[in-house]
Amino acid sequence: MSRPELQAPPEIYYGDTEAKKYTNNSRIQQIQADMTYRALELLNLPPDESAFVLDIGCGSGLSGEILDEQGHVWVGVDVAPSMLEVAFEREVEGDLFLQDIGQGFGFRPGSFDAAISISVIQWLLNAETSHPTSSPPHRLTRFFTTLFAALRNPSRAVLQFYPTSDDQIQLITSIAQKAGFGGGIVVDYPNSNKARKVFLCLFVGGGGGSQQMPKGLEDEGQESEGRAMFEKRRERQSKSKSGKRKSIKDKDWILKKKQLYRQRGKNNVPHDSKYTGRKRKPVF
Ligand SMILES: C[S@@+](CC[C@H](N)C(=O)[O-])C[C@H]1O[C@@H](n2cnc3c(N)ncnc32)[C@H](O)[C@@H]1O
């Protein structure tokens, strides 16, 4: 079977109206959500624990909402003020930083349990100016070295992106490896033009074999031509035997969130008490 064309990234929007349009487009919402669920799966975080996650190129917080739903605490960075403005208006839970990731991060070493990035890092392949230190390899090097430092050992970063050639994949993976990361590329649905997705799955530490390279998802017969595959698979996986998603929003999670709100200076955060996070009996 011939290899399908590499996909072009969806158009990127920076204006105020475009940022809102991007966020309210239900198809975009669905695609970003599906890829975030898959990135979380590839992160392989300990089950039923809340993690501190960096969302790289968080945009208006579509991926961040999934992190919330899954009980994680997150920090988002993005270069577009208009996208962050929409995230702020939508009252997302994550702390937001306006930042060009090509300049590198300034986080304290070992700050994050994990990092995700959905549909972002292909933009680092465009030179910002003709200045030599703004070339894609320079920007990628700053990005990966500072990301490596910001992650704790062991941990993972999963970055979905839209390469337009194998050379781009090669450039990105080689710079990530030079920065210290293990891991590599995972391709889901490699033979489907529509559903094919490329994930850079990076490991920090785990030299003792604790980090195993995940496998890409394979095409499933008739369904191979659309996002239906992602969706159906996610529904199958995310439900417990009772048919409900398991919640990890326990007492620890609630206390962490309340602490975060207090740090941000939010008023009216309820006091912690022995009743915090208690299970209520169903009311009939
Ligand atoms: C397709 S959007 C994805 C947004 C978000 N991850 C989501 O799931 O909806 C790509 C985002 O990457 C951001 N971006 C592009 N280049 C960037 C850079 N150099 N530094 C930080 N963010 C960047 C854009 O501003 C935009 O918000």
The ligand as an SDF file (V2000), in Angstrom:
LIG
                    3D

 27 29  0  0  0  0  0  0  0  0999 V2000
   -3.7380   24.6430   16.5780 C   0  0  0  0  0  0  0  0  0  0  0  0
   -3.5420   25.6590   18.0060 S   0  0  0  0  0  0  0  0  0  0  0  0
   -3.6910   24.4510   19.2960 C   0  0  0  0  0  0  0  0  0  0  0  0
   -4.0860   25.0240   20.6210 C   0  0  0  0  0  0  0  0  0  0  0  0
   -4.3200   24.0310   21.7420 C   0  0  0  0  0  0  0  0  0  0  0  0
   -3.1960   23.1370   21.9260 N   0  0  0  0  0  0  0  0  0  0  0  0
   -5.5850   23.2530   21.5570 C   0  0  0  0  0  0  0  0  0  0  0  0
   -5.5740   22.0380   21.7820 O   0  0  0  0  0  0  0  0  0  0  0  0
   -6.6110   23.8310   21.1850 O   0  0  0  0  0  0  0  0  0  0  0  0
   -1.7970   25.9920   17.9620 C   0  0  0  0  0  0  0  0  0  0  0  0
   -1.3430   26.9530   19.0590 C   0  0  0  0  0  0  0  0  0  0  0  0
    0.0900   27.0200   19.0210 O   0  0  0  0  0  0  0  0  0  0  0  0
    0.4720   28.3220   19.4120 C   0  0  0  0  0  0  0  0  0  0  0  0
    1.8440   28.5750   18.9890 N   0  0  0  0  0  0  0  0  0  0  0  0
    2.3370   28.5920   17.7280 C   0  0  0  0  0  0  0  0  0  0  0  0
    3.6400   28.9110   17.7370 N   0  0  0  0  0  0  0  0  0  0  0  0
    3.9890   29.0930   19.0470 C   0  0  0  0  0  0  0  0  0  0  0  0
    5.1880   29.4670   19.7150 C   0  0  0  0  0  0  0  0  0  0  0  0
    6.3130   29.7200   19.0210 N   0  0  0  0  0  0  0  0  0  0  0  0
    5.1970   29.5720   21.0710 N   0  0  0  0  0  0  0  0  0  0  0  0
    4.0470   29.3170   21.7830 C   0  0  0  0  0  0  0  0  0  0  0  0
    2.8700   28.9800   21.2040 N   0  0  0  0  0  0  0  0  0  0  0  0
    2.8350   28.8660   19.8560 C   0  0  0  0  0  0  0  0  0  0  0  0
   -0.5640   29.1990   18.6860 C   0  0  0  0  0  0  0  0  0  0  0  0
   -0.6390   30.4910   19.2270 O   0  0  0  0  0  0  0  0  0  0  0  0
   -1.8440   28.3870   18.8800 C   0  0  0  0  0  0  0  0  0  0  0  0
   -2.5600   28.7820   20.0210 O   0  0  0  0  0  0  0  0  0  0  0  0
  1  2  1  0
  2  3  1  0
  2 10  1  0
  3  4  1  0
  4  5  1  0
  5  6  1  0
  5  7  1  0
  7  8  2  0
  7  9  1  0
 10 11  1  0
 11 12  1  0
 11 26  1  0
 12 13  1  0
 13 14  1  0
 13 24  1  0
 14 15  1  0
 14 23  1  0
 15 16  2  0
 16 17  1  0
 17 18  1  0
 17 23  2  0
 18 19  1  0
 18 20  2  0
 20 21  1  0
 21 22  2  0
 22 23  1  0
 24 25  1  0
 24 26  1  0
 26 27  1  0
M  CHG  2   2   1   9  -1
M  END
$$$$
